[in-house]
């Protein structure tokens, strides 16, 4: 679970969706289909935004940075958050009534 002192669940969920996670819930099958590289990229973006992962197992980034994924290289460019990506995510297409999916 991700956390940030000034962020509630909705704000964390928005960040996850804006960084490319298909849904804000880890257990969802949509998320399970993502590659390790995609998961590592999302984790890197979340960490750069000041969020912290509470699970003792660590983030995909922390666990796989030695794999030399493009996002883990010192010269990598961290893409910015995208409201468009969030609103067009599989989660928001299915659940547009959710707070995370308001523009």
MOPAC internal coordinates of N, CA, C and O (Angstrom, degrees):
PM7 1SCF
backbone

  N    0.0000 0     0.00 0     0.00 0    0    0    0
  C    1.4374 1     0.00 0     0.00 0    1    0    0
  C    1.5315 1   108.93 1     0.00 0    2    1    0
  O    1.2310 1   121.34 1   -45.31 1    3    2    1
  N    1.3087 1   115.03 1   134.69 1    3    2    1
  C    1.4622 1   121.49 1   178.89 1    5    3    2
  C    1.5179 1   109.97 1   -89.43 1    6    5    3
  O    1.2310 1   120.71 1   -31.57 1    7    6    5
  N    1.3290 1   116.24 1   148.43 1    7    6    5
  C    1.4578 1   120.00 1   177.31 1    9    7    6
  C    1.5197 1   110.57 1  -147.63 1   10    9    7
  O    1.2310 1   122.05 1   -23.00 1   11   10    9
  N    1.3120 1   113.69 1   157.00 1   11   10    9
  C    1.4552 1   122.26 1   174.22 1   13   11   10
  C    1.5234 1   104.90 1  -152.30 1   14   13   11
  O    1.2310 1   119.34 1   -43.19 1   15   14   13
  N    1.3222 1   118.86 1   136.81 1   15   14   13
  C    1.4607 1   120.68 1  -174.33 1   17   15   14
  C    1.5322 1   115.15 1   -50.09 1   18   17   15
  O    1.2310 1   119.62 1   139.94 1   19   18   17
  N    1.3082 1   118.32 1   -40.06 1   19   18   17
  C    1.4630 1   120.19 1  -175.87 1   21   19   18
  C    1.5269 1   113.41 1  -100.69 1   22   21   19
  O    1.2310 1   119.93 1  -163.43 1   23   22   21
  N    1.3312 1   117.74 1    16.57 1   23   22   21
  C    1.4674 1   120.63 1  -175.94 1   25   23   22
  C    1.5279 1   111.15 1  -121.14 1   26   25   23
  O    1.2310 1   121.06 1   -47.49 1   27   26   25
  N    1.3413 1   115.58 1   132.51 1   27   26   25
  C    1.4581 1   119.82 1   174.13 1   29   27   26
  C    1.5309 1   109.08 1   -90.90 1   30   29   27
  O    1.2310 1   120.41 1     2.98 1   31   30   29
  N    1.3361 1   116.82 1  -177.02 1   31   30   29
  C    1.4613 1   120.41 1  -177.42 1   33   31   30
  C    1.5220 1   111.59 1   -58.08 1   34   33   31
  O    1.2310 1   120.31 1   138.50 1   35   34   33
  N    1.3278 1   117.01 1   -41.50 1   35   34   33
  C    1.4658 1   120.26 1  -177.80 1   37   35   34
  C    1.5211 1   111.00 1   -61.42 1   38   37   35
  O    1.2310 1   119.96 1   137.47 1   39   38   37
  N    1.3216 1   117.68 1   -42.53 1   39   38   37
  C    1.4683 1   120.51 1   179.95 1   41   39   38
  C    1.5273 1   111.72 1   -66.26 1   42   41   39
  O    1.2310 1   120.45 1   140.37 1   43   42   41
  N    1.3222 1   116.74 1   -39.63 1   43   42   41
  C    1.4646 1   120.24 1   177.72 1   45   43   42
  C    1.5281 1   109.54 1   -66.17 1   46   45   43
  O    1.2310 1   120.45 1   137.29 1   47   46   45
  N    1.3337 1   116.75 1   -42.71 1   47   46   45
  C    1.4684 1   120.82 1   179.04 1   49   47   46
  C    1.5249 1   110.86 1   -62.14 1   50   49   47
  O    1.2310 1   120.20 1   138.85 1   51   50   49
  N    1.3261 1   117.22 1   -41.15 1   51   50   49
  C    1.4688 1   120.56 1   177.37 1   53   51   50
  C    1.5270 1   110.42 1   -60.01 1   54   53   51
  O    1.2310 1   120.65 1   136.02 1   55   54   53
  N    1.3258 1   116.37 1   -43.98 1   55   54   53
  C    1.4694 1   119.95 1   179.94 1   57   55   54
  C    1.5296 1   110.48 1   -61.61 1   58   57   55
  O    1.2310 1   120.27 1   134.12 1   59   58   57
  N    1.3223 1   117.10 1   -45.88 1   59   58   57
  C    1.4678 1   120.19 1   179.38 1   61   59   58
  C    1.5252 1   111.20 1   -57.67 1   62   61   59
  O    1.2310 1   120.63 1   134.09 1   63   62   61
  N    1.3312 1   116.41 1   -45.91 1   63   62   61
  C    1.4661 1   120.66 1  -179.10 1   65   63   62
  C    1.5248 1   111.30 1   -68.44 1   66   65   63
  O    1.2310 1   120.09 1   141.66 1   67   66   65
  N    1.3275 1   117.44 1   -38.34 1   67   66   65
  C    1.4693 1   120.85 1  -179.33 1   69   67   66
  C    1.5238 1   111.98 1   -70.18 1   70   69   67
  O    1.2310 1   120.42 1   157.32 1   71   70   69
  N    1.3194 1   116.80 1   -22.68 1   71   70   69
  C    1.4600 1   120.66 1   177.48 1   73   71   70
  C    1.5214 1   112.50 1   -92.71 1   74   73   71
  O    1.2310 1   120.06 1  -179.49 1   75   74   73
  N    1.3318 1   117.48 1     0.51 1   75   74   73
  C    1.4545 1   120.10 1   172.21 1   77   75   74
  C    1.5146 1   117.73 1   111.45 1   78   77   75
  O    1.2310 1   119.88 1  -176.43 1   79   78   77
  N    1.3187 1   117.83 1     3.57 1   79   78   77
  C    1.4584 1   118.71 1   177.07 1   81   79   78
  C    1.5334 1   107.72 1   -73.60 1   82   81   79
  O    1.2310 1   119.35 1   -46.23 1   83   82   81
  N    1.3290 1   118.84 1   133.77 1   83   82   81
  C    1.4642 1   120.43 1  -177.48 1   85   83   82
  C    1.5283 1   113.54 1   -62.83 1   86   85   83
  O    1.2310 1   120.32 1   143.16 1   87   86   85
  N    1.3361 1   116.99 1   -36.84 1   87   86   85
  C    1.4638 1   121.86 1   177.46 1   89   87   86
  C    1.5283 1   107.73 1  -141.22 1   90   89   87
  O    1.2310 1   120.10 1   -20.44 1   91   90   89
  N    1.3383 1   117.41 1   159.56 1   91   90   89
  C    1.4676 1   118.47 1  -179.43 1   93   91   90
  C    1.5320 1   114.02 1   -81.69 1   94   93   91
  O    1.2310 1   120.00 1  -174.64 1   95   94   93
  N    1.3240 1   117.60 1     5.36 1   95   94   93
  C    1.4610 1   121.50 1  -176.71 1   97   95   94
  C    1.5261 1   110.41 1  -113.08 1   98   97   95
  O    1.2310 1   120.23 1   -57.33 1   99   98   97
  N    1.3334 1   117.17 1   122.67 1   99   98   97
  C    1.4676 1   121.79 1  -176.97 1  101   99   98
  C    1.5233 1   113.57 1   -57.37 1  102  101   99
  O    1.2310 1   120.08 1   140.62 1  103  102  101
  N    1.3130 1   117.46 1   -39.38 1  103  102  101
  C    1.4566 1   121.58 1  -172.68 1  105  103  102
  C    1.5311 1   112.49 1   -73.14 1  106  105  103
  O    1.2310 1   119.58 1   163.41 1  107  106  105
  N    1.3004 1   118.40 1   -16.59 1  107  106  105
  C    1.4616 1   122.35 1  -177.01 1  109  107  106
  C    1.5312 1   111.50 1   -58.71 1  110  109  107
  O    1.2310 1   119.57 1   -44.49 1  111  110  109
  N    1.3361 1   118.43 1   135.51 1  111  110  109
  C    1.4711 1   121.55 1   179.61 1  113  111  110
  C    1.5317 1   113.71 1   -57.06 1  114  113  111
  O    1.2310 1   120.13 1   148.45 1  115  114  113
  N    1.3288 1   117.37 1   -31.55 1  115  114  113
  C    1.4759 1   120.28 1   177.98 1  117  115  114
  C    1.5292 1   110.12 1   -57.57 1  118  117  115
  O    1.2310 1   120.58 1   139.40 1  119  118  117
  N    1.3221 1   116.50 1   -40.60 1  119  118  117
  C    1.4665 1   120.96 1  -179.03 1  121  119  118
  C    1.5237 1   111.74 1   -74.26 1  122  121  119
  O    1.2310 1   120.41 1   146.79 1  123  122  121
  N    1.3137 1   116.82 1   -33.21 1  123  122  121
  C    1.4617 1   120.70 1  -178.74 1  125  123  122
  C    1.5243 1   111.71 1   -65.62 1  126  125  123
  O    1.2310 1   120.25 1   156.38 1  127  126  125
  N    1.3296 1   117.13 1   -23.62 1  127  126  125
  C    1.4650 1   121.02 1  -179.07 1  129  127  126
  C    1.5307 1   112.82 1   -81.77 1  130  129  127
  O    1.2310 1   119.93 1   170.42 1  131  130  129
  N    1.3194 1   117.74 1    -9.58 1  131  130  129
  C    1.4659 1   119.93 1   179.91 1  133  131  130
  C    1.5267 1   110.74 1   -70.21 1  134  133  131
  O    1.2310 1   121.04 1   -33.07 1  135  134  133
  N    1.3146 1   115.62 1   146.93 1  135  134  133
  C    1.4651 1   120.41 1   176.95 1  137  135  134
  C    1.5300 1   109.99 1   -71.35 1  138  137  135
  O    1.2310 1   120.72 1   -18.54 1  139  138  137
  N    1.3124 1   116.22 1   161.46 1  139  138  137
  C    1.4645 1   120.26 1   176.66 1  141  139  138
  C    1.5247 1   109.56 1   -61.87 1  142  141  139
  O    1.2310 1   120.13 1   143.02 1  143  142  141
  N    1.3188 1   117.35 1   -36.98 1  143  142  141
  C    1.4637 1   120.76 1   177.93 1  145  143  142
  C    1.5293 1   110.62 1   -61.53 1  146  145  143
  O    1.2310 1   119.79 1   136.59 1  147  146  145
  N    1.3287 1   118.01 1   -43.41 1  147  146  145
  C    1.4696 1   121.24 1   179.17 1  149  147  146
  C    1.5251 1   110.56 1   -64.42 1  150  149  147
  O    1.2310 1   120.35 1   136.67 1  151  150  149
  N    1.3214 1   116.93 1   -43.33 1  151  150  149
  C    1.4684 1   120.72 1   178.88 1  153  151  150
  C    1.5290 1   110.55 1   -63.95 1  154  153  151
  O    1.2310 1   120.52 1   138.86 1  155  154  153
  N    1.3138 1   116.61 1   -41.14 1  155  154  153
  C    1.4635 1   121.35 1   179.04 1  157  155  154
  C    1.5255 1   110.43 1   -64.11 1  158  157  155
  O    1.2310 1   120.19 1   140.32 1  159  158  157
  N    1.3234 1   117.24 1   -39.68 1  159  158  157
  C    1.4629 1   121.63 1   178.76 1  161  159  158
  C    1.5200 1   110.66 1   -62.97 1  162  161  159
  O    1.2310 1   120.02 1   135.38 1  163  162  161
  N    1.3240 1   117.57 1   -44.62 1  163  162  161
  C    1.4676 1   121.21 1   179.17 1  165  163  162
  C    1.5224 1   110.05 1   -63.54 1  166  165  163
  O    1.2310 1   120.03 1   135.36 1  167  166  165
  N    1.3268 1   117.54 1   -44.64 1  167  166  165
  C    1.4661 1   120.63 1   178.94 1  169  167  166
  C    1.5220 1   111.39 1   -60.36 1  170  169  167
  O    1.2310 1   120.36 1   138.26 1  171  170  169
  N    1.3109 1   116.92 1   -41.74 1  171  170  169
  C    1.4648 1   120.64 1   179.37 1  173  171  170
  C    1.5190 1   110.28 1   -60.74 1  174  173  171
  O    1.2310 1   120.62 1   136.80 1  175  174  173
  N    1.3167 1   116.41 1   -43.20 1  175  174  173
  C    1.4640 1   120.68 1   179.26 1  177  175  174
  C    1.5246 1   110.73 1   -63.85 1  178  177  175
  O    1.2310 1   120.42 1   137.83 1  179  178  177
  N    1.3171 1   116.79 1   -42.17 1  179  178  177
  C    1.4642 1   120.54 1   180.00 1  181  179  178
  C    1.5332 1   110.16 1   -63.28 1  182  181  179
  O    1.2310 1   120.21 1   135.15 1  183  182  181
  N    1.3245 1   117.20 1   -44.85 1  183  182  181
  C    1.4616 1   120.77 1   178.76 1  185  183  182
  C    1.5250 1   111.18 1   -62.07 1  186  185  183
  O    1.2310 1   120.20 1   139.06 1  187  186  185
  N    1.3363 1   117.23 1   -40.94 1  187  186  185
  C    1.4650 1   121.45 1   178.78 1  189  187  186
  C    1.5259 1   111.51 1   -64.28 1  190  189  187
  O    1.2310 1   120.28 1   154.28 1  191  190  189
  N    1.3407 1   117.07 1   -25.72 1  191  190  189
  C    1.4644 1   121.77 1  -179.86 1  193  191  190
  C    1.5208 1   112.36 1   -84.47 1  194  193  191
  O    1.2310 1   120.55 1   179.80 1  195  194  193
  N    1.3232 1   116.55 1    -0.20 1  195  194  193
  C    1.4549 1   119.83 1   177.95 1  197  195  194
  C    1.5151 1   114.51 1    91.38 1  198  197  195
  O    1.2310 1   120.08 1  -171.08 1  199  198  197
  N    1.3236 1   117.45 1     8.92 1  199  198  197
  C    1.4533 1   119.96 1   176.45 1  201  199  198
  C    1.5213 1   109.15 1   -86.14 1  202  201  199
  O    1.2310 1   121.06 1   -24.45 1  203  202  201
  N    1.3223 1   115.59 1   155.55 1  203  202  201
  C    1.4576 1   121.16 1  -178.41 1  205  203  202
  C    1.5210 1   108.39 1  -126.77 1  206  205  203
  O    1.2310 1   120.61 1   -40.49 1  207  206  205
  N    1.3275 1   116.44 1   139.51 1  207  206  205
  C    1.4600 1   121.66 1   179.44 1  209  207  206
  C    1.5155 1   108.63 1   -93.24 1  210  209  207
  O    1.2310 1   120.04 1   -55.07 1  211  210  209
  N    1.3344 1   117.52 1   124.93 1  211  210  209
  C    1.4596 1   121.81 1  -173.21 1  213  211  210
  C    1.5267 1   114.68 1   -84.29 1  214  213  211
  O    1.2310 1   119.32 1   161.41 1  215  214  213
  N    1.3116 1   118.89 1   -18.59 1  215  214  213
  C    1.4632 1   121.49 1  -176.29 1  217  215  214
  C    1.5260 1   110.57 1   -65.83 1  218  217  215
  O    1.2310 1   120.33 1   -44.58 1  219  218  217
  N    1.3133 1   116.98 1   135.42 1  219  218  217
  C    1.4677 1   121.36 1  -179.75 1  221  219  218
  C    1.5241 1   112.46 1   -64.56 1  222  221  219
  O    1.2310 1   120.28 1   157.76 1  223  222  221
  N    1.3339 1   117.07 1   -22.24 1  223  222  221
  C    1.4572 1   120.79 1  -179.38 1  225  223  222
  C    1.5148 1   113.10 1   -71.01 1  226  225  223
  O    1.2310 1   120.12 1   165.11 1  227  226  225
  N    1.3210 1   117.37 1   -14.89 1  227  226  225
  C    1.4547 1   121.46 1   179.23 1  229  227  226
  C    1.5135 1   113.16 1    85.93 1  230  229  227
  O    1.2310 1   121.36 1    -5.97 1  231  230  229
  N    1.3122 1   115.00 1   174.03 1  231  230  229
  C    1.4592 1   121.16 1  -179.52 1  233  231  230
  C    1.5241 1   110.21 1   -87.26 1  234  233  231
  O    1.2310 1   120.94 1   -13.02 1  235  234  233
  N    1.3265 1   115.81 1   166.98 1  235  234  233
  C    1.4640 1   120.13 1   174.51 1  237  235  234
  C    1.5224 1   109.03 1   -59.49 1  238  237  235
  O    1.2310 1   120.50 1   139.87 1  239  238  237
  N    1.3308 1   116.65 1   -40.13 1  239  238  237
  C    1.4652 1   120.61 1  -179.99 1  241  239  238
  C    1.5259 1   110.39 1   -60.33 1  242  241  239
  O    1.2310 1   120.58 1   130.43 1  243  242  241
  N    1.3260 1   116.49 1   -49.57 1  243  242  241
  C    1.4657 1   120.12 1  -178.46 1  245  243  242
  C    1.5307 1   111.89 1   -62.35 1  246  245  243
  O    1.2310 1   120.80 1   142.97 1  247  246  245
  N    1.3110 1   116.08 1   -37.03 1  247  246  245
  C    1.4650 1   120.34 1  -176.26 1  249  247  246
  C    1.5253 1   114.18 1   -81.97 1  250  249  247
  O    1.2310 1   120.16 1   156.31 1  251  250  249
  N    1.3374 1   117.30 1   -23.69 1  251  250  249
  C    1.4588 1   119.67 1  -173.79 1  253  251  250
  C    1.5253 1   114.54 1  -122.87 1  254  253  251
  O    1.2310 1   119.62 1  -169.10 1  255  254  253
  N    1.3417 1   118.33 1    10.90 1  255  254  253
  C    1.4651 1   119.21 1  -177.26 1  257  255  254
  C    1.5294 1   112.39 1   -63.26 1  258  257  255
  O    1.2310 1   120.04 1   156.22 1  259  258  257
  N    1.3006 1   117.53 1   -23.78 1  259  258  257
  C    1.4702 1   120.80 1   177.95 1  261  259  258
  C    1.5289 1   111.96 1   -73.61 1  262  261  259
  O    1.2310 1   120.32 1   167.26 1  263  262  261
  N    1.3317 1   116.99 1   -12.74 1  263  262  261
  C    1.4661 1   121.18 1  -179.93 1  265  263  262
  C    1.5279 1   111.74 1   -75.24 1  266  265  263
  O    1.2310 1   120.26 1   173.63 1  267  266  265
  N    1.3328 1   117.11 1    -6.37 1  267  266  265
  C    1.4618 1   122.92 1   177.39 1  269  267  266
  C    1.5313 1   113.28 1    64.22 1  270  269  267
  O    1.2310 1   120.70 1  -139.75 1  271  270  269
  N    1.3266 1   116.28 1    40.25 1  271  270  269
  C    1.4584 1   119.49 1   173.62 1  273  271  270
  C    1.5192 1   108.34 1   -64.52 1  274  273  271
  O    1.2310 1   119.62 1   -28.93 1  275  274  273
  N    1.3159 1   118.33 1   151.07 1  275  274  273
  C    1.4681 1   120.67 1  -178.73 1  277  275  274
  C    1.5336 1   113.26 1   -52.03 1  278  277  275
  O    1.2310 1   119.89 1   140.26 1  279  278  277
  N    1.3176 1   117.82 1   -39.74 1  279  278  277
  C    1.4655 1   120.85 1  -176.53 1  281  279  278
  C    1.5312 1   111.82 1   -70.22 1  282  281  279
  O    1.2310 1   119.62 1   160.80 1  283  282  281
  N    1.3245 1   118.33 1   -19.20 1  283  282  281
  C    1.4667 1   122.14 1  -177.64 1  285  283  282
  C    1.5207 1   113.27 1   -89.19 1  286  285  283
  O    1.2310 1   120.21 1   174.59 1  287  286  285
  N    1.3023 1   117.20 1    -5.41 1  287  286  285
  C    1.4623 1   120.37 1  -179.59 1  289  287  286
  C    1.5251 1   109.94 1   -77.02 1  290  289  287
  O    1.2310 1   120.23 1   -34.82 1  291  290  289
  N    1.3245 1   117.17 1   145.18 1  291  290  289
  C    1.4677 1   120.59 1  -177.12 1  293  291  290
  C    1.5318 1   114.21 1   -56.90 1  294  293  291
  O    1.2310 1   119.72 1   149.75 1  295  294  293
  N    1.3175 1   118.15 1   -30.25 1  295  294  293
  C    1.4647 1   120.55 1  -177.10 1  297  295  294
  C    1.5288 1   113.23 1   -93.64 1  298  297  295
  O    1.2310 1   120.08 1  -170.26 1  299  298  297
  N    1.3279 1   117.45 1     9.74 1  299  298  297
  C    1.4661 1   119.42 1  -176.95 1  301  299  298
  C    1.5276 1   110.88 1   -70.59 1  302  301  299
  O    1.2310 1   121.43 1   -30.09 1  303  302  301
  N    1.3070 1   114.87 1   149.91 1  303  302  301
  C    1.4629 1   122.04 1   178.06 1  305  303  302
  C    1.5185 1   107.49 1  -100.77 1  306  305  303
  O    1.2310 1   120.99 1   -55.51 1  307  306  305
  N    1.3225 1   115.71 1   124.49 1  307  306  305
  C    1.4556 1   121.02 1  -179.84 1  309  307  306
  C    1.5275 1   108.24 1   -87.34 1  310  309  307
  O    1.2310 1   119.82 1   -66.47 1  311  310  309
  N    1.3344 1   117.94 1   113.53 1  311  310  309
  C    1.4672 1   120.04 1   179.59 1  313  311  310
  C    1.5327 1   111.75 1   -62.55 1  314  313  311
  O    1.2310 1   120.77 1   -26.96 1  315  314  313
  N    1.3048 1   116.13 1   153.04 1  315  314  313
  C    1.4581 1   122.39 1  -179.60 1  317  315  314
  C    1.5285 1   110.89 1   -81.10 1  318  317  315
  O    1.2310 1   121.14 1   -15.11 1  319  318  317
  N    1.3272 1   115.42 1   164.89 1  319  318  317
  C    1.4589 1   120.91 1   175.67 1  321  319  318
  C    1.5216 1   109.62 1   -64.26 1  322  321  319
  O    1.2310 1   121.00 1   -29.09 1  323  322  321
  N    1.3363 1   115.70 1   150.91 1  323  322  321
  C    1.4546 1   120.70 1  -178.17 1  325  323  322
  C    1.5292 1   110.43 1  -134.26 1  326  325  323
  O    1.2310 1   120.93 1   -69.57 1  327  326  325
  N    1.3394 1   115.83 1   110.43 1  327  326  325
  C    1.4614 1   120.71 1   176.54 1  329  327  326
  C    1.5274 1   109.32 1   -61.62 1  330  329  327
  O    1.2310 1   120.60 1   141.71 1  331  330  329
  N    1.3184 1   116.47 1   -38.29 1  331  330  329
  C    1.4658 1   120.77 1   178.94 1  333  331  330
  C    1.5294 1   110.54 1   -59.54 1  334  333  331
  O    1.2310 1   120.32 1   137.81 1  335  334  333
  N    1.3289 1   116.99 1   -42.19 1  335  334  333
  C    1.4675 1   121.05 1   178.99 1  337  335  334
  C    1.5304 1   109.85 1   -63.17 1  338  337  335
  O    1.2310 1   120.60 1   139.27 1  339  338  337
  N    1.3369 1   116.46 1   -40.73 1  339  338  337
  C    1.4711 1   120.37 1   179.61 1  341  339  338
  C    1.5208 1   110.98 1   -64.21 1  342  341  339
  O    1.2310 1   120.39 1   131.07 1  343  342  341
  N    1.3277 1   116.86 1   -48.93 1  343  342  341
  C    1.4612 1   120.52 1  -176.68 1  345  343  342
  C    1.5254 1   112.39 1   -67.34 1  346  345  343
  O    1.2310 1   120.21 1   154.35 1  347  346  345
  N    1.3261 1   117.20 1   -25.65 1  347  346  345
  C    1.4657 1   121.33 1   178.41 1  349  347  346
  C    1.5289 1   112.86 1   -98.03 1  350  349  347
  O    1.2310 1   120.12 1  -172.16 1  351  350  349
  N    1.3158 1   117.38 1     7.84 1  351  350  349
  C    1.4667 1   120.78 1   179.88 1  353  351  350
  C    1.5308 1   109.92 1   -67.15 1  354  353  351
  O    1.2310 1   120.17 1   -24.04 1  355  354  353
  N    1.3346 1   117.28 1   155.96 1  355  354  353
  C    1.4672 1   119.58 1   176.11 1  357  355  354
  C    1.5284 1   112.03 1   -54.95 1  358  357  355
  O    1.2310 1   120.39 1   142.05 1  359  358  357
  N    1.3280 1   116.87 1   -37.95 1  359  358  357
  C    1.4653 1   121.12 1  -179.74 1  361  359  358
  C    1.5236 1   111.26 1   -62.25 1  362  361  359
  O    1.2310 1   119.84 1   130.59 1  363  362  361
  N    1.3261 1   117.92 1   -49.41 1  363  362  361
  C    1.4663 1   120.83 1  -177.37 1  365  363  362
  C    1.5293 1   112.27 1   -72.43 1  366  365  363
  O    1.2310 1   120.13 1   152.19 1  367  366  365
  N    1.3093 1   117.35 1   -27.81 1  367  366  365
  C    1.4696 1   118.79 1   174.98 1  369  367  366
  C    1.5256 1   110.39 1   -66.88 1  370  369  367
  O    1.2310 1   120.21 1   145.86 1  371  370  369
  N    1.3399 1   117.20 1   -34.14 1  371  370  369
  C    1.4687 1   121.46 1   179.79 1  373  371  370
  C    1.5236 1   112.71 1   -86.26 1  374  373  371
  O    1.2310 1   120.59 1   149.40 1  375  374  373
  N    1.3368 1   116.48 1   -30.60 1  375  374  373
  C    1.4675 1   120.75 1  -171.58 1  377  375  374
  C    1.5257 1   111.47 1  -129.97 1  378  377  375
  O    1.2310 1   120.23 1  -122.29 1  379  378  377
  N    1.2989 1   117.17 1    57.71 1  379  378  377
  C    1.4710 1   120.66 1  -176.07 1  381  379  378
  C    1.5258 1   112.89 1   -63.97 1  382  381  379
  O    1.2310 1   120.05 1   165.50 1  383  382  381
  N    1.3352 1   117.50 1   -14.50 1  383  382  381
  C    1.4620 1   121.10 1   179.41 1  385  383  382
  C    1.5320 1   112.49 1   -78.72 1  386  385  383
  O    1.2310 1   119.66 1   167.91 1  387  386  385
  N    1.3174 1   118.26 1   -12.09 1  387  386  385
  C    1.4606 1   121.79 1  -177.81 1  389  387  386
  C    1.5301 1   111.30 1   -74.40 1  390  389  387
  O    1.2310 1   120.75 1   -34.17 1  391  390  389
  N    1.3256 1   116.18 1   145.83 1  391  390  389
  C    1.4696 1   121.25 1  -179.22 1  393  391  390
  C    1.5257 1   112.25 1   -55.80 1  394  393  391
  O    1.2310 1   120.61 1   145.15 1  395  394  393
  N    1.3269 1   116.44 1   -34.85 1  395  394  393
  C    1.4597 1   120.23 1  -179.44 1  397  395  394
  C    1.5202 1   112.17 1   -62.02 1  398  397  395
  O    1.2310 1   120.78 1   159.63 1  399  398  397
  N    1.3263 1   116.11 1   -20.37 1  399  398  397
  C    1.4643 1   121.17 1  -173.15 1  401  399  398
  C    1.5235 1   113.31 1  -101.77 1  402  401  399
  O    1.2310 1   120.07 1  -175.92 1  403  402  401
  N    1.3166 1   117.47 1     4.08 1  403  402  401
  C    1.4658 1   120.16 1   174.71 1  405  403  402
  C    1.5207 1   108.02 1   -77.86 1  406  405  403
  O    1.2310 1   120.80 1   -35.71 1  407  406  405
  N    1.3353 1   116.08 1   144.29 1  407  406  405
  C    1.4715 1   118.43 1  -178.75 1  409  407  406
  C    1.4964 1   113.26 1   -78.46 1  410  409  407
  O    1.2310 1   120.10 1   180.00 1  411  410  409

